[in-house]
Amino acid sequence: MDLKLKISTPRYQQIAADIAAKIVEGKYVVGDKIYARSALATQYGVSSETARRAICILSDLGIADSTKGSGVIIKSYENAIAFVKQYKDIQNINSLKKELIKSVERQKKETEIFTHCLESLLDKTELFRSINPFIPFQLEILKETPHLNESIREMNFWHHTSATIIAVKRKDDLLLSPGPYATLSEHDTLYFIGDDDCMERVRNFLYPNK
């Protein structure tokens, strides 16, 4: 869909619909002589060709008769009602199309903004990681782990995870560089560093049944 495409009704259709609406409103009645082509063009500020096309529509739909030199004579009130209803239906459809196009345009702009923000965020994240390559991961120790109360050495932590423990938080105490003999207790928070996949490896190692 071309989002720049404008939906509009030709001017001659608008003029024909306006005349039909005046018939429906009772401003013109059957038998009235209303316009010659030149007068119609002057009243609506259009070319004589546009006026001619409007008269052709009224004539083709049986709403009016057009005889050269005699002007336009109203022929059918009922046909005018049918045309006005059809024209309004078309206008409603066109209005819905315009709203849909506007909605697509808004969504496209929002997607572009989101994509730009996401790309900017990823760029800044990579930059931050390059400046701070050792951002620690953290994981709480729960009673479900089979390694509860084991020392770091006993569980052979680095061998199984390729992650390095840099601190253990226990209640209000933070033990930095705990060493191989530190044990892990329930509700401890484990801080460790490694590559991007080490969090998954540590979680699988500490909680193999989850």
N, C-alpha and C positions, 0 to 999 in steps of 0.2 A: 504494500500500500504506500502511495506517495503521500507523505504527511504534509507536504506543502500544497497539495491539491485543494482548491477552494470549491465548496459545493454551493452553487447558486442557481436561481431560477431565471431563465431568460426574461428580459424586460417585457417582451410582447406577451408572454404568458401571464406576467404580473398584471399587465393592463387588462387583458381579457378577464382574469379572475376578479379584478376590481370592478369592472362593469357588471359581471355576473352577480357579485355581492350586492351591488346597488339595486339590481333587479330583485334579489331575494329580500332586501330591506324595504322594498316598496317605493324606492325613489324613482324607478322606471317601471312602467307597466306594459303589458303586451299591447302592441300597436303604436307605442311611442317611437318617434323618430329622434335619434339622439345625436349622431355625429356623422359628418363626412370625414373622409380620411385625413384631410388637411387640418380640420378642426381638432380631430383626435390627437394628431401629432403635436399640435400647438399646446393643447391642454396638458398633455403628459410630458412635454418637453423632449420628444423623441423624433427620429427621422420618419419620413412618410412611409418608408419601407417597414419599419418596426410597427407603425400603426396599421399598415396593410396586413401584416402577419397576425396581429391581435384580432382584427376583423375576420380574418380567415378562420381562426380558431372558433370564434363565436358562431360563424356560419356553418362550419363543419360539424359542430356539436348541436346544431339545430336551435341555438339560443337566439340568434338574430338572422335577419335577411340583409344581404348587402347587394344593392343594385347600383350600378354605375350611374352617377348623377342624382341618385335618390337618397344617399346616405345609408345609415344603419337603422333598421327597424326591429324593435323587440318582437320576438316570435313566441318564446316558450319560457314560462316561469319555472315549470318543473325541471326542464333541462338545465336551467341556471342553478337550481338547488343541487342537482346531481353533480354539476361541474365544481361548484364551490366546495362540496363535501370531499370530492376526489382531490381537489387542489390542496385543501387543508390536510388531508391524509398524507399527501406527498411532502408537504412542508414539515409535518411532524417527523416523517421518516428522515428527511434531510437534516432536521434539527438533531435527531438521535445520532446520525452519522457524524455530524460536526462534534457532538459531545464525545463520541467514541474516539475520534481522531485526536481531540484535545487530551483525552485520558491517556492515549498511547504516547502522545508527545510528552506529557508529564512523567509517565513511567520511564520513558527513554532518558529524559533529563535526570531523573532520580537514579536510574541505573548508572549513568555516566558519572554522577557525583559519587555514588557508592564505590564504583570501580576506582575512581581517582583516589578516594580516601583510603581504600584498601591497599592500593599500590603504595601510597605514601606511608601507610602504617607498616607494611612489610619492609619497605626500604629503611625506615627508621629502626625497625626491630633488628634487621641485619646489621645496621650500623652500630646499634647498641651492643649487640652480641660481639661484634668485632672489637669494640672498646672494652667490654666486660665479658670475656669468654668464660669466666668461671661463676656464672650466676648459679647459685645452688638450687637443687631440687629439695623438696621436703616431703616427708611421709610419716604419718603417725603409726606408732607401734601398737597393735591391738592383740588381744589375747588369742586370736585365731592363728597367729603365726606359730609354726612348729619350732621356731628359733628363739622363742621367748626365754630370757635369762641366759642365753648362750653368749659367749664372748665373740667379738668380731673375728678373732683368730679361729675359734672353734667352728664357726659357720663358714669360714673361708669365703668371706663376703666378696672381696675383690675378684677372686677367681671365677665366681659364679655370675657376677654382674658387670665387671669392668668399671665399677663406680668406686670413687674414693670418698669415704666418710670424713667430713671436715668438722662436724660438731654434733653433739647430742644435747637436746634440751629436756631436762627432767624437772617438772614443776617450775620453780622460779630460777633454777640453775641452768647455765649454759656451759657445757663442757666442750672446749675447743680442742681439736686434734686429739681425740680420745685415745688413740693408740689401740693395739691389737687385743688388749686384755679388758677393754670396756665391754660391759654387757648391756643388752637391750631389755628394758622393762616395759610393762604395759603402760600406755599413755605417754611414753617418750616420743619426742619428735626427732626424726633422723634427718640430718642435713648432709647432702652428698653432691658431688660434681661428676660430670661425665659427658658423653656425647648426647645428641638429641634423643636417642632411643633408650638411654639408661634408666629412665623412670619406669618404663614398661618392664625392663628386665628386673629391676629391684622389686617392683610390685609382684611380679610372677614368682620371684625367688622367696620373698617373705610370705606370700599368700598363695601357694601353689594350687590350692583347692577352690579358689574363687574364679 
